[in-house]
Amino acid sequence: MTTTYTLRDGDRIAATSPADFLHQLHVSSFFDNEGTDEEYMQRFAHRLKQLDGSIVRTDNPDHFLTDLLQCGFVAIE
């Protein structure tokens, strides 16, 4: 099953799992698409904390996506 997510900036990602969401978020990044998905997740969470104070867990893609939903960075369409 595919879920469509809308990012805060209006971009959309259609993903089949939290890991797929993370991967697509990573490869679609214009300025930070190097390294592994796990490395990207760490950097993304750090940037988000600096930008608006949001705490996003990075121990696994499920927690990462859950926290992005809770802090309002991502919404389910």
PAZAPA-4460 file (N, C-alpha, C; in steps of 0.05 Angstrom, whole numbers, plus 32768, in hexadecimal, padded with zeros to 4 digits):
% residues 77
    n_x    n_y    n_z   ca_x   ca_y   ca_z    c_x    c_y    c_z   seq   type   mol
   8011   7FE8   8000   8000   8000   8000   8012   8019   8000     1      M     A
   800B   802C   7FF0   801A   8045   7FEE   800B   805B   7FFD     2      T     A
   801A   806A   800C   800F   8081   801A   801C   809A   800F     3      T     A
   800D   80AF   800B   8017   80C8   8001   801A   80DB   8018     4      T     A
   8032   80E7   801A   8038   80F9   8030   803E   8115   8024     5      Y     A
   8034   812A   8031   803A   8145   8028   804D   8151   803D     6      T     A
   8063   815C   8032   8077   8168   8043   806F   8185   8049     7      L     A
   807B   8190   805D   8075   81AC   8065   8077   81C0   804E     8      R     A
   808A   81BB   803C   808E   81CD   8026   807B   81C8   800E     9      D     A
   8069   81B4   8011   8056   81AD   7FFC   805E   8196   7FEA    10      G     A
   8077   818E   7FEB   8080   8177   7FDB   8071   815E   7FE5    11      D     A
   806E   814B   7FD3   8061   8132   7FDA   8073   811A   7FD5    12      R     A
   806F   8106   7FE7   807E   80ED   7FE4   806A   80D6   7FE7    13      I     A
   806A   80C4   7FD3   8059   80AC   7FD5   806C   8095   7FDD    14      A     A
   8066   8088   7FF3   8078   8074   7FFE   8068   805C   8008    15      A     A
   8075   8045   8007   8069   802C   800F   806F   8024   802C    16      T     A
   8082   8032   8038   808A   802C   8054   809A   8044   805E    17      S     A
   809E   8045   8079   80AF   805A   8084   80CB   805A   8078    18      P     A
   80D7   8043   8073   80F1   8041   8067   80F1   804C   804B    19      A     A
   80DC   8046   803C   80D9   8051   8021   80D6   806F   8022    20      D     A
   80C6   8079   8035   80C3   8096   8038   80DE   80A3   803D    21      F     A
   80ED   8098   8050   8108   80A3   8056   811A   80A3   803D    22      L     A
   811A   808D   802E   812B   808C   8017   8123   80A1   8002    23      H     A
   8109   80A3   7FFD   8100   80B7   7FE9   8105   80D4   7FF2    24      Q     A
   8102   80D9   800C   8109   80F3   8017   8126   80F9   8012    25      L     A
   8137   80E5   8017   8154   80E8   8014   815C   80ED   7FF7    26      H     A
   8152   80DD   7FE5   815B   80E0   7FC9   814F   80F9   7FBC    27      V     A
   813A   8103   7FC7   812E   811C   7FBC   813A   8135   7FC7    28      S     A
   814C   8133   7FDA   8158   814A   7FE6   816B   8157   7FD2    29      S     A
   8168   8171   7FCE   8179   817F   7FBB   8196   8184   7FC5    30      F     A
   8198   8187   7FDF   81B2   818E   7FEA   81BE   8179   7FFD    31      F     A
   81B0   8164   8003   81BB   8150   8016   81B2   8134   800D    32      D     A
   81BB   812B   7FF6   81B3   8110   7FED   81CA   80FC   7FEC    33      N     A
   81DF   8102   7FFB   81F6   80F0   7FFC   81F4   80DD   8014    34      E     A
   8204   80C8   8015   8205   80B5   802B   81ED   80A3   802C    35      G     A
   81EA   8095   8043   81D5   8082   8046   81BB   8090   8050    36      T     A
   81A5   8081   804E   818C   808C   8058   818E   8091   8076    37      D     A
   819C   8080   8084   819F   8083   80A1   81AE   809C   80A8    38      E     A
   81C3   80A1   8099   81D3   80BA   809E   81C2   80D3   8097    39      E     A
   81B3   80D1   8082   81A1   80E7   807A   818D   80EC   8090    40      Y     A
   8181   80D7   809B   816D   80D9   80B0   8179   80E9   80C8    41      M     A
   8191   80E2   80D0   819F   80F0   80E6   81A2   810E   80E0    42      Q     A
   81AC   8114   80C8   81B0   8130   80C1   8196   813F   80BF    43      R     A
   8182   8132   80B4   8168   813F   80B1   815C   8146   80CC    44      F     A
   815D   8133   80DE   8153   8138   80F9   8162   814E   8107    45      A     A
   817C   814F   8103   818C   8164   8110   8184   8180   8104    46      H     A
   8180   8181   80EA   8178   819B   80DE   815D   81A3   80E7    47      R     A
   814A   8191   80EA   812F   8197   80F2   812F   81A1   810F    48      L     A
   8140   8195   8120   8142   819F   813C   814D   81BB   813C    49      K     A
   8160   81C1   812B   816B   81DC   812A   8157   81F0   811F    50      Q     A
   8147   81E8   810C   8134   81FA   80FF   811C   8201   8111    51      L     A
   8110   81ED   811E   80F8   81F3   812D   80F6   81E5   8148    52      D     A
   810C   81D7   8150   810C   81CA   816A   80FF   81AF   816B    53      G     A
   80F6   81A5   8154   80E9   818B   8154   80FD   8174   815A    54      S     A
   80F4   8162   816A   8105   814A   8171   80FA   8133   8161    55      I     A
   810C   8128   8150   8104   8112   813E   8117   80FB   8144    56      V     A
   810B   80E4   814B   811C   80CC   8150   8127   80C2   8136    57      R     A
   8140   80B7   8138   814D   80AD   8121   8157   8090   8124    58      T     A
   814B   8082   8138   8154   8066   813C   8149   8053   8127    59      D     A
   8133   805B   811A   8128   804B   8103   8115   805C   80F3    60      N     A
   8110   8055   80DA   80FE   8065   80C9   80E2   8068   80D3    61      P     A
   80D8   8054   80E2   80BC   8055   80ED   80BA   806C   8100    62      D     A
   80CD   806E   8113   80CD   8083   8127   80D1   809E   8119    63      H     A
   80E3   809F   8106   80E9   80B7   80F7   80D0   80C3   80EA    64      F     A
   80C1   80B2   80DC   80A9   80BB   80CE   8094   80C3   80E2    65      L     A
   8090   80B3   80F7   807C   80B9   810C   8081   80D5   8118    66      T     A
   809B   80DA   811E   80A1   80F4   812A   809E   810B   8116    67      D     A
   80A4   8107   80FD   80A0   811B   80E8   8082   8122   80E6    68      L     A
   8071   810D   80E8   8054   8112   80E7   804B   8121   8100    69      L     A
   8055   811A   8117   804D   8127   8130   8056   8144   8132    70      Q     A
   806D   814A   8127   8076   8166   8128   806B   8177   8111    71      C     A
   805C   816B   80FF   804F   817A   80E9   8060   817F   80D1    72      G     A
   8077   8172   80CF   8088   8175   80B8   807C   8166   80A0    73      F     A
   806E   8150   80A6   8061   813F   8092   8044   813A   8099    74      V     A
   8033   8139   8085   8017   8132   8089   8010   811C   8075    75      A     A
   7FFD   810B   807D   7FF3   80F6   806B   7FDC   8102   805B    76      I     A
   7FDD   80FE   8041   7FC8   8108   8030   7FAF   80F8   8032    77      E     A
***
